[in-house]
Amino acid sequence: MNIVSKSASLSGRIQVPGSKSHTIRALLLASLAEGTSVIRNPLASADCLSTAQAVPLLGASVTMDSTGNMWTVEGAGKRIHLPEDVVNVGNSGSLLYFLSPIAATFEGWSVFTGDESIRRRPVAHVADALTQMGAHAYISRPDSSSCPLLIQGPASAAHTVRTGGELSQYISGMMMAATRLNGTLRIELSNPKETPYLEMTRKWLDRTGASVRMSSDFTHIEVDGPAHLKPFDTAIPSDWEAAAFPLIAALITDSEIEIENADTSGTQGDEAIVAVLQSMGADIELNKTAGSLIVRGGKKARNKTGHLSTLGLPGKTLHANLSGYPDAVCALAAVSCFAEGTVCIEDIGVCRNKETDRISVLKSELEKLGADITEGSDSLTIRGHSPVLPDGTKNAQFALHGAEVESFLDHRVAMSLACLGLGLPGGQQVTVKDAECCSVSFPRFTEAMNGIGAGFIIS
């Protein structure tokens, strides 16, 4: 499936799906708990459905109502057991990194694999951490650092795990796994990144009855076990990672939209994207009382131009450190192409190990569209131009144009490039190839965006 995107104006209200990060944590902890949990407004994306299909291998069950808006999980509790089959995580790195440490707490062998993308993503750091926990972990292919991953348990809490922590997901996995161990698991991180997600895991463990201690700099984590986790009834908040796409689409077009059911709980680090964009002059209002986000761009902005610029910032440059919320990189890189000045997106080395190497991919695909972009080892620098000058007249230096681009089967790459096409001059269009991957985190993305006027064409 390809998405064809061209100039459009957006209006109306849009609701983005529930949070993938919250949904997967809820499914796993509900499966570990004793009793029945209810998850409302779950994200029914490919990654979350892979999780729902995996937890029965441990003895839990998941029932979905006819609308898909409520999932009921019968926790395995004391009946939980070693996965009874190979765990195929599909495209979900979260499921791989969360569930493999849990599987390591059982006596016996577990095998984890996934799709082609997963079989390229690194797991050597996971294998090392699990070995430090007293389990044995092996990568099946001698010339690879990726799945299939073989694990022989049981792990033990009698060890201190020392690891980098640049990727947060396997740290969250060890924190959840610790609830099954006898004693206190200690985790020492030398370079913690994506720290809002560690805080999210801590809050989930707190609410289900686990005892967690975490230093303010996230370098020291302790989890006491065994913990008898409690079932829960909860609503999954909307996904800030998904909200970023209609947000940037509105900013680069003559648009006014309302993103409904915005998560104001502070549990998702991606909310920080609002302040980053506002520093460039973006017209965004976050109403925490109503839980909504009003976004105005172009001629619909309150200054009548929607001009985005970094020229008023120190050094005429926006330095955006996204180590805490690297999934916003794709959206920020796309919108930065429409801002006058320089945007440096920094401390994002972890993005080289996502669904694809997002740093290299964003450089190659944005350059096809006329962007001036430089790739660093852990950064991207975009030298952009606004389509209009501060007075609203046309900017002759704006040089973005249409082209055919590759998604590389990465959902965030696909959505960011599709949204970028909406801001191109009339007569230009972007064709995003293999865009069916959007369903990984935003089911019905094209339908939702077309509901506010995007006019995406599926080919």
Disulfide bonds with the S-S distance in Angstrom:
none
